[in-house]
Structures are given as C-alpha cells and as structure tokens.
C-alpha cells in the first residue's frame, strides 16, 4: 500500500541530510560536474521531497472530483493503486541525484522498485541507493546486469515486472513498446526532447548579448547534460554574425567542463570544426549549421550548440511547429507577443521568455507533449499508481 506521504517526506529528507556531503562529493568525482551545479540539483531534489505531500493531496483531489462525476450516474469509486513491481532503467547521461531521488516516489506509492543503471553511473548509483534504502525498507532492489539485460530478463520470456519506467533515446521506443505489449507489461517511457532557443528578428545589441549569455550559462550547467539545455539556437540572418561573435567571446571564459571524447569526435564528424576551436575539452563551443540540421539533430548532451540562421520569423515558427519531440523552447524577444504566437501555433511542454533555465522544477509537469517523453503523467507519484474504477452497490 502507498506510504503516508508526510512520514515518507520526513524520513527521506532526514536520509538525504545524512548522505548529502558524501553524495555530492561522489557525484562531482564521477560526473566532473561542479560542486555548485550538483548543489543546485540537490536543492531541486529536496524541494520535490518537501512538496511530495502536496503533490499527493492534489492527485487525491483530482480523483475525488472524478469520482463525484461518476457518482452522478450510479454508485462508483475511483482508486489509484500501486502497479506492483516497477523496473526503472536509468541511462548513462542521467543527472544524479535527481535520477535516483525522484523515482523513489514510485516506492512511496507502494511499489517494489528495481533499479537498472547504465555502466557509466552504476557505481555511484548503487552507492547512493545503499544509503537511501534504510528509509524505504525492502522496496528497493538493484539489477546486477546491464540495462539491456534487465529489459530482456525481466520482460521476456516471462514477465517479472508490472511496469517498465524507461529513460532513453526515442529511437529505442518502438522495440521496447512492442516487447512490453507482447508480454503484458505496462510502460512509462521518457524519451528525448527537442529544446530550442529562438531569438526574435528585432533585438538590440545589449539584448542580443544578454541572450547569448543566458544560453551559455544553460549550456555550462552540468556540462550541458540537462534536457532543458538548448541544442538548436535560431537567430535572424541580420543578427547572426553579431550573435555568433558575442557567443564566441563568451566561450573563452574560464570554464572547467568536459566532453566525452567519443561524443566530441561524433560531433566533429557530423558538423566539422567547432567555434571556437577547442584546444582541450574544457570549453563550450558551437557549430554553424543550416535550419533543418539544427532542428532535426539529436540532443547533444554536451556544452556545444548548433546555431542556424532564419530569414522570416513566421516561416521559422511554421517549421518549428512541424518538428518532433517538442520539449522546450526559449524565446528571446523585446515584446511578449511572440510568446503568444508561439503558444498558439506550436506545441511545447515548456515555454520560457527571455530566459533559459537549465534546471526544471521537478514538481511541475515535464514532457509528454509532441512525443517528448511519451509518458502521460506529470510527476513521479502519479507514475507509480494505476487508476481503477469500481461501480455498483454490490447488492
């Protein structure tokens, strides 16, 4: 049965306090993120746990309203019940501690959770879980093999789980969805999301520079590994040169970042030599590409961006509206009217005006629009419960 949300929140917050120093040091060492960035992530995770009782209350209120609607027809009841056993697959580019702490709400919903980590983050993931499991008892387990092994081993030839919560690239979705459907396993799939920054065609030089600075700060946060960190930057052709010069000057700052060697090699093969030319892998950079390339590129998950020029703002909006996996768009404009035009003509999960925050509030809905993520529920408590309807008096 679901845990008491207030007791769960207090117990987990106490546990997080005890492991905070150890976890932050371990994450910084394993990921090469700055301590300041990891502290920000930790703060977001703590806010989620603190607000967990409110999320539960809001969900119960929604269910009560739904039940009242049904009762107008005949006696009925709507309940949210645990799935049972949930397999949580966490990819190599997942942001710890958020990637572990947020799914713990699935356990608070009354489920048994099996974590499967990609090899890169496996050691730190297990270490953190070992220190957290004391407050959640015997509801947490770790799969010893790879993510691919666990998907095969726990779903086929005989299902051992009730729900698969999978984070990974959207290219893998069809095969995983088919496997789950074939074996009667439900699926919450969090795939990729396209994150775009669009600069209006009428921007002053100070605004243009401020936009470049805002985008850069988002790209250097956690080495650009956040889903909300923009990949495609669209700039009007008349301002293109001015923007790229401003961005290049900002890239020369004293940043301590890290590209994966293989990722950087792949990007160079696709887009050529980056600007500014990296002498080491410790600097943000960008590639100048055409509009279709920028909008169709996969998530970069590094401190690099793709910058493309457009000629007409309305035509650009029409092209953006046709892209897949529309997760977030950041609009930099002198007037708010552009935001309203974007909302009415495109479908993104998140709109930002004159800002590009790399950190997403974990208590807010995220994704599941325009094929960005595929999951149709907004927070981790909801993900851990299935809805059942009971009708009739039983007499």
C-alpha positions as CSV (number, residue, x, y, z in Angstrom):
1,X,0.0,0.0,0.0
2,X,1.1,3.6,-0.5
3,X,3.2,5.1,2.3
4,X,2.0,8.0,4.3
5,X,3.2,11.0,2.3
6,X,4.1,13.1,5.3
7,X,6.1,10.3,7.0
8,X,7.8,9.4,3.7
9,X,8.8,13.1,3.2
10,X,10.2,13.5,6.6
11,X,12.1,10.1,6.5
12,X,13.6,10.7,3.1
13,X,14.6,14.3,3.9
14,X,16.3,13.1,7.0
15,X,18.1,10.4,5.0
16,X,19.1,13.0,2.3
17,X,20.6,15.2,5.0
18,X,22.7,12.4,6.3
19,X,24.1,11.4,2.9
20,X,24.3,14.9,1.3
21,X,28.0,15.6,1.8
22,X,29.1,12.1,0.7
23,X,26.8,12.0,-2.3
24,X,27.7,15.5,-3.6
25,X,31.5,14.6,-3.4
26,X,30.9,11.3,-5.1
27,X,28.7,12.8,-7.9
28,X,31.3,15.5,-8.6
29,X,34.1,13.0,-8.8
30,X,32.1,10.6,-11.1
31,X,30.5,13.2,-13.4
32,X,33.0,16.0,-13.4
33,X,30.1,18.4,-12.6
34,X,31.0,21.4,-10.5
35,X,30.0,21.3,-6.8
36,X,27.8,24.4,-7.3
37,X,25.8,22.6,-10.1
38,X,25.4,19.5,-8.0
39,X,24.2,21.5,-5.0
40,X,21.6,23.1,-7.3
41,X,20.4,19.6,-8.4
42,X,20.4,18.5,-4.7
43,X,18.2,21.5,-3.8
44,X,15.8,20.6,-6.6
45,X,15.5,17.1,-5.3
46,X,15.0,18.3,-1.7
47,X,12.2,20.6,-2.9
48,X,10.5,17.7,-4.6
49,X,10.6,15.6,-1.4
50,X,9.4,18.6,0.7
51,X,6.5,19.1,-1.7
52,X,5.6,15.5,-2.0
53,X,2.7,15.6,0.4
54,X,1.2,18.5,-1.7
55,X,1.5,16.5,-4.9
56,X,-0.3,13.6,-3.3
57,X,-3.0,15.8,-2.0
58,X,-3.5,17.4,-5.4
59,X,-3.8,13.9,-7.0
60,X,-6.3,12.8,-4.4
61,X,-8.4,15.9,-5.0
62,X,-8.4,15.2,-8.7
63,X,-9.5,11.6,-8.1
64,X,-12.3,12.8,-5.8
65,X,-13.6,15.2,-8.5
66,X,-13.5,12.3,-11.0
67,X,-15.4,10.1,-8.5
68,X,-18.0,12.7,-7.9
69,X,-18.6,12.9,-11.7
70,X,-19.1,9.2,-11.9
71,X,-21.4,9.1,-8.9
72,X,-23.8,11.3,-10.7
73,X,-24.6,8.3,-12.9
74,X,-24.6,5.4,-10.4
75,X,-22.6,4.4,-7.3
76,X,-19.0,4.3,-8.2
77,X,-15.5,4.9,-6.9
78,X,-12.1,5.8,-8.4
79,X,-9.0,4.5,-6.8
80,X,-5.3,4.7,-7.5
81,X,-3.4,1.5,-6.7
82,X,0.3,0.6,-6.9
83,X,1.4,-1.2,-10.0
84,X,3.4,-3.8,-8.0
85,X,6.9,-4.2,-9.3
86,X,8.4,-1.4,-11.3
87,X,11.7,-1.6,-13.3
88,X,13.4,1.8,-13.5
89,X,16.1,2.0,-16.2
90,X,18.5,4.9,-15.9
91,X,20.7,5.9,-18.8
92,X,24.4,7.0,-18.8
93,X,23.5,10.7,-19.2
94,X,21.1,10.7,-16.3
95,X,21.6,13.5,-13.8
96,X,22.3,12.1,-10.3
97,X,20.9,12.8,-7.7
98,X,17.7,13.7,-9.4
99,X,17.6,10.5,-11.5
100,X,17.5,8.4,-8.3
101,X,15.7,10.6,-5.8
102,X,12.7,11.4,-8.0
103,X,11.9,7.8,-8.9
104,X,11.9,7.0,-5.2
105,X,8.4,8.4,-5.2
106,X,7.4,5.3,-7.0
107,X,8.3,3.4,-3.9
108,X,6.2,5.8,-1.8
109,X,3.3,4.9,-4.0
110,X,3.6,1.3,-2.6
111,X,5.6,-0.4,-5.3
112,X,8.7,-2.5,-5.3
113,X,11.4,-0.8,-7.4
114,X,14.1,-2.5,-9.3
115,X,16.8,0.0,-10.5
116,X,19.0,-0.8,-13.5
117,X,21.9,1.6,-14.1
118,X,24.0,2.1,-17.3
119,X,27.6,1.2,-16.7
120,X,28.9,4.7,-16.5
121,X,26.8,5.7,-13.5
122,X,26.3,2.3,-12.0
123,X,28.8,2.5,-9.1
124,X,27.7,5.9,-7.9
125,X,24.0,5.0,-8.3
126,X,24.4,1.8,-6.2
127,X,26.3,3.7,-3.5
128,X,23.5,6.3,-3.2
129,X,20.8,3.7,-3.1
130,X,22.6,1.7,-0.5
131,X,22.5,4.8,1.8
132,X,18.9,5.6,1.0
133,X,17.3,2.2,1.3
134,X,17.3,2.4,5.1
135,X,14.3,4.7,5.0
136,X,12.4,2.7,2.4
137,X,12.9,-0.8,3.8
138,X,12.8,-3.8,1.4
139,X,11.2,-1.9,-1.5
140,X,14.4,-1.2,-3.4
141,X,16.5,-3.6,-5.5
142,X,19.3,-3.2,-7.9
143,X,19.7,-5.3,-11.1
144,X,23.3,-6.7,-11.3
145,X,23.5,-6.8,-15.1
146,X,23.2,-4.2,-17.9
147,X,20.1,-2.2,-18.8
148,X,19.7,-4.3,-22.0
149,X,20.0,-7.5,-20.0
150,X,17.3,-6.4,-17.5
151,X,14.8,-5.4,-20.1
152,X,15.2,-8.8,-21.7
153,X,15.5,-10.8,-18.5
154,X,12.5,-9.3,-16.6
155,X,10.1,-9.0,-19.5
156,X,10.8,-12.0,-21.8
157,X,10.2,-14.9,-22.0
158,X,8.2,-14.4,-18.8
159,X,7.3,-11.0,-17.3
160,X,8.6,-10.4,-13.7
161,X,7.5,-6.8,-13.5
162,X,4.3,-4.9,-13.8
163,X,5.5,-1.6,-15.2
164,X,8.7,-0.5,-17.0
165,X,9.8,3.0,-16.4
166,X,12.4,3.6,-19.1
167,X,14.5,6.6,-19.8
168,X,16.4,6.6,-23.1
169,X,16.6,7.7,-26.7
170,X,13.3,7.8,-28.7
171,X,14.8,5.5,-31.4
172,X,14.5,2.6,-28.9
173,X,10.9,3.2,-28.2
174,X,9.2,1.1,-30.9
175,X,11.1,-2.1,-29.9
176,X,10.6,-1.6,-26.2
177,X,6.9,-0.7,-26.6
178,X,6.4,-3.8,-28.7
179,X,8.2,-6.1,-26.2
180,X,6.1,-4.7,-23.3
181,X,2.8,-5.0,-25.2
182,X,3.6,-8.6,-26.3
183,X,4.2,-9.6,-22.7
184,X,1.5,-7.6,-20.9
185,X,3.9,-5.2,-19.2
186,X,2.8,-1.5,-18.9
187,X,5.2,1.2,-20.0
188,X,6.1,4.7,-19.0
189,X,8.8,5.9,-21.5
190,X,10.7,9.1,-21.1
191,X,12.4,9.7,-24.4
192,X,14.3,12.6,-25.9
193,X,13.1,16.1,-26.1
194,X,13.9,18.8,-28.5
195,X,15.0,22.1,-26.8
196,X,15.2,25.2,-28.9
197,X,16.2,28.8,-28.3
198,X,14.7,31.4,-30.8
199,X,15.9,35.0,-31.0
200,X,13.4,37.5,-32.4
201,X,14.4,39.4,-35.6
202,X,14.3,42.7,-33.8
203,X,16.7,42.7,-30.9
204,X,19.0,45.4,-29.7
205,X,22.7,44.7,-29.3
206,X,22.5,44.6,-25.4
207,X,19.6,42.2,-25.7
208,X,21.4,40.0,-28.2
209,X,24.4,39.8,-25.9
210,X,22.2,39.1,-22.9
211,X,20.6,36.3,-24.8
212,X,23.9,34.7,-25.7
213,X,25.0,34.9,-22.1
214,X,21.8,33.3,-20.9
215,X,22.1,30.4,-23.4
216,X,25.7,29.9,-22.5
217,X,25.0,29.7,-18.8
218,X,22.5,27.0,-19.5
219,X,25.0,25.0,-21.6
220,X,27.7,25.1,-19.0
221,X,25.4,23.9,-16.2
222,X,26.3,20.3,-15.6
223,X,28.3,20.3,-18.8
224,X,25.2,20.8,-20.9
225,X,23.8,17.4,-19.8
226,X,20.3,18.7,-18.9
227,X,17.3,18.1,-21.1
228,X,16.3,21.7,-20.7
229,X,19.7,22.9,-22.0
230,X,19.1,24.1,-25.6
231,X,20.7,22.4,-28.6
232,X,19.4,24.5,-31.6
233,X,19.8,28.2,-31.5
234,X,17.8,30.1,-34.2
235,X,18.9,33.6,-35.0
236,X,17.7,36.0,-37.7
237,X,20.2,36.3,-40.5
238,X,20.7,40.0,-40.0
239,X,21.8,39.4,-36.4
240,X,23.6,36.1,-37.0
241,X,27.1,37.4,-37.2
242,X,26.7,39.7,-34.2
243,X,25.3,36.8,-32.1
244,X,28.0,34.3,-33.0
245,X,30.7,36.8,-32.3
246,X,29.1,37.5,-28.9
247,X,28.8,33.8,-28.1
248,X,32.3,33.1,-29.2
249,X,33.7,35.8,-26.9
250,X,31.7,34.3,-24.0
251,X,33.0,30.8,-24.8
252,X,36.6,32.0,-24.0
253,X,35.7,32.2,-20.3
254,X,37.5,30.1,-17.6
255,X,35.2,27.1,-17.7
256,X,36.0,23.7,-16.4
257,X,33.8,21.5,-18.5
258,X,34.1,18.1,-20.0
259,X,33.2,16.5,-23.3
260,X,33.1,12.7,-23.6
261,X,35.9,12.0,-26.2
262,X,33.6,9.9,-28.3
263,X,30.8,12.5,-28.2
264,X,33.1,15.2,-29.4
265,X,34.5,13.0,-32.2
266,X,31.0,12.2,-33.3
267,X,30.0,15.9,-33.4
268,X,33.1,16.9,-35.3
269,X,32.3,14.2,-37.9
270,X,28.8,15.5,-38.3
271,X,29.3,19.2,-38.2
272,X,33.0,19.9,-38.8
273,X,35.3,22.1,-36.8
274,X,33.6,23.8,-33.8
275,X,33.9,27.5,-33.0
276,X,35.9,28.5,-31.1
277,X,38.4,25.7,-31.9
278,X,38.8,23.6,-28.8
279,X,42.4,23.1,-27.9
280,X,41.2,21.0,-25.0
281,X,37.8,19.6,-24.0
282,X,37.3,22.3,-21.4
283,X,35.4,25.0,-23.3
284,X,31.9,25.5,-24.6
285,X,31.6,25.9,-28.3
286,X,29.2,26.0,-31.3
287,X,28.7,24.8,-34.8
288,X,27.1,26.9,-37.6
289,X,24.6,24.8,-39.5
290,X,21.5,25.2,-41.6
291,X,18.0,25.4,-40.2
292,X,16.9,21.8,-41.0
293,X,20.1,20.4,-39.5
294,X,19.7,22.3,-36.3
295,X,16.0,21.3,-35.8
296,X,16.5,17.6,-36.7
297,X,19.6,17.0,-34.6
298,X,19.6,14.7,-31.7
299,X,20.2,16.0,-28.2
300,X,23.8,17.0,-27.8
301,X,24.3,16.5,-24.0
302,X,27.5,18.5,-24.0
303,X,28.5,22.2,-23.8
304,X,28.0,22.6,-27.6
305,X,25.2,24.2,-29.5
306,X,24.1,24.3,-33.2
307,X,23.4,27.8,-34.4
308,X,21.3,28.4,-37.5
309,X,20.0,31.5,-39.3
310,X,16.4,32.1,-40.4
311,X,15.0,34.7,-42.7
312,X,11.4,35.1,-41.7
313,X,10.1,34.7,-38.2
314,X,6.7,33.4,-39.2
315,X,8.2,30.9,-41.6
316,X,10.6,29.8,-38.9
317,X,7.7,29.3,-36.4
318,X,5.9,27.1,-39.0
319,X,9.0,25.0,-39.4
320,X,9.4,24.7,-35.7
321,X,5.8,23.6,-35.3
322,X,6.5,20.5,-37.5
323,X,9.4,19.2,-35.5
324,X,9.1,16.2,-33.3
325,X,9.8,15.8,-29.6
326,X,8.9,19.4,-28.7
327,X,10.1,19.6,-25.1
328,X,11.1,23.2,-24.5
329,X,11.5,26.5,-26.4
330,X,13.1,29.6,-25.0
331,X,12.1,32.9,-26.7
332,X,14.3,35.9,-26.6
333,X,12.3,38.9,-27.7
334,X,11.6,42.6,-27.0
335,X,7.9,42.0,-26.9
336,X,5.8,39.3,-25.3
337,X,3.6,39.0,-28.3
338,X,6.0,36.5,-29.9
339,X,5.4,34.2,-26.9
340,X,1.6,34.2,-27.5
341,X,2.1,33.5,-31.2
342,X,4.4,30.5,-30.4
343,X,1.9,29.1,-27.9
344,X,-1.0,29.3,-30.3
345,X,0.9,27.8,-33.2
346,X,3.3,25.2,-31.7
347,X,3.1,22.6,-29.0
348,X,5.9,22.5,-26.5
349,X,5.8,21.2,-22.9
350,X,7.6,24.3,-21.6
351,X,7.9,27.9,-22.8
352,X,10.5,30.3,-21.4
353,X,10.6,34.1,-22.2
354,X,13.9,35.8,-22.2
355,X,15.5,33.1,-20.1
356,X,16.7,29.5,-20.5
357,X,16.8,27.9,-17.1
358,X,18.7,24.7,-17.3
359,X,17.1,23.4,-14.1
360,X,13.5,22.2,-14.2
361,X,11.2,22.3,-11.2
362,X,10.6,18.6,-10.5
363,X,7.2,19.3,-9.0
364,X,5.9,20.6,-12.3
365,X,4.7,18.6,-15.4
366,X,7.6,17.9,-17.7
367,X,7.5,16.5,-21.2
368,X,4.8,14.2,-22.7
369,X,3.9,16.6,-25.4
370,X,4.8,16.4,-29.1
371,X,6.2,13.0,-28.5
372,X,8.7,14.4,-26.0
373,X,8.9,11.6,-23.4
374,X,5.7,9.7,-24.2
375,X,4.6,9.5,-20.6
376,X,1.2,10.9,-20.0
377,X,1.5,11.7,-16.3
378,X,3.2,14.7,-14.7
379,X,5.0,13.6,-11.6
380,X,6.6,10.5,-10.1
381,X,3.9,9.9,-7.5
382,X,1.3,9.6,-10.4
383,X,3.7,7.4,-12.3
384,X,3.6,4.9,-9.5
385,X,-0.2,4.4,-9.4
386,X,-2.7,2.9,-11.8
387,X,-6.3,4.0,-11.9
388,X,-9.2,1.6,-11.3
389,X,-12.9,2.3,-11.3
390,X,-15.3,0.4,-9.0
391,X,-19.0,0.6,-10.0
392,X,-22.3,-0.6,-8.5
393,X,-23.5,-1.2,-5.0
394,X,-22.7,-4.9,-4.8
395,X,-26.3,-5.7,-3.9
